[in-house]
Structure formats: C-alpha cells, structure tokens
Amino acid sequence: MTPLLKLAEVMAITKKSRSSVYAEAKDGRFPKPIKLSERSSAWVVSEVQDWIESKIQQRDEEAA
C-alpha cells in the first residue's frame, strides 16, 4: 500500500499555503494530488519527499 498525505500534512511538511500547493501542482512544479472522492484529495508521500529532495539538490548545486 502506498502511503498518502492529506492537504494539511502536505502544507505542514512543505510550509506551503493551500493555494500554492494547488497552483504549483497545476503548473507541474509540485506533485499532483490523487482524487480520493469528489471532495477529497491526497498526495503520494514518496512524491512529496522526492520533491523536497530535488529542492535540496537544487540548492546544493546553486551553492557550488
């Protein structure tokens, strides 16, 4: 089973606002949510973790 994160957890982990999470997902700059029901979405934990890792790598490359 793939672990999922609800919006509040994604916001807490990334420190992004609700609107930023959805806007960046729409633009392809953040993982897209999975629709669980008509009114519920979630994000795959590994995809959010990969996004964070890519930001760390980007920071390190820019510093070098």
C-alpha positions as CSV (number, residue, x, y, z in Angstrom):
1,M,0.0,0.0,0.0
2,T,1.3,3.5,-0.9
3,P,1.1,6.0,2.0
4,L,-0.8,9.2,1.3
5,L,-0.8,12.7,2.8
6,K,-3.8,14.9,3.2
7,L,-3.5,18.6,2.3
8,A,-2.9,19.7,5.9
9,E,0.0,17.3,6.2
10,V,1.5,18.5,2.9
11,M,1.2,22.1,4.0
12,A,2.9,21.3,7.3
13,I,5.7,19.4,5.7
14,T,6.4,21.9,2.9
15,K,5.4,25.1,4.6
16,K,3.3,26.0,1.5
17,S,-0.1,27.5,1.6
18,R,-3.2,25.7,0.2
19,S,-3.3,27.9,-2.8
20,S,0.5,27.4,-3.5
21,V,0.2,23.6,-3.3
22,Y,-2.7,23.5,-5.8
23,A,-1.3,26.2,-8.1
24,E,2.2,24.6,-8.3
25,A,0.6,21.1,-8.8
26,K,-1.4,22.5,-11.7
27,D,1.7,24.1,-13.2
28,G,3.7,20.9,-12.8
29,R,6.1,22.3,-10.2
30,F,4.7,20.2,-7.4
31,P,3.3,16.6,-7.3
32,K,-0.3,16.3,-8.4
33,P,-2.9,15.1,-5.9
34,I,-4.8,11.8,-6.2
35,K,-8.6,12.3,-6.2
36,L,-10.0,10.0,-3.4
37,S,-13.5,11.2,-3.8
38,E,-15.5,14.1,-5.1
39,R,-14.3,16.3,-2.1
40,S,-11.1,14.6,-1.0
41,S,-7.6,14.5,-2.4
42,A,-4.2,13.2,-1.2
43,W,-0.6,13.2,-2.2
44,V,1.7,10.2,-2.5
45,V,4.3,10.5,0.3
46,S,7.2,9.4,-1.8
47,E,6.4,12.0,-4.5
48,V,6.4,14.8,-1.9
49,Q,9.6,13.5,-0.4
50,D,11.2,13.4,-3.9
51,W,10.1,17.0,-4.5
52,I,11.8,18.0,-1.2
53,E,14.9,16.2,-2.1
54,S,15.0,17.9,-5.5
55,K,14.8,21.3,-3.8
56,I,17.7,20.3,-1.6
57,Q,19.7,19.2,-4.6
58,Q,18.9,22.4,-6.5
59,R,20.1,24.4,-3.5
60,D,23.3,22.5,-3.3
61,E,24.0,22.8,-7.0
62,E,23.4,26.5,-6.9
63,A,25.8,26.9,-3.9
64,A,28.6,25.0,-5.7
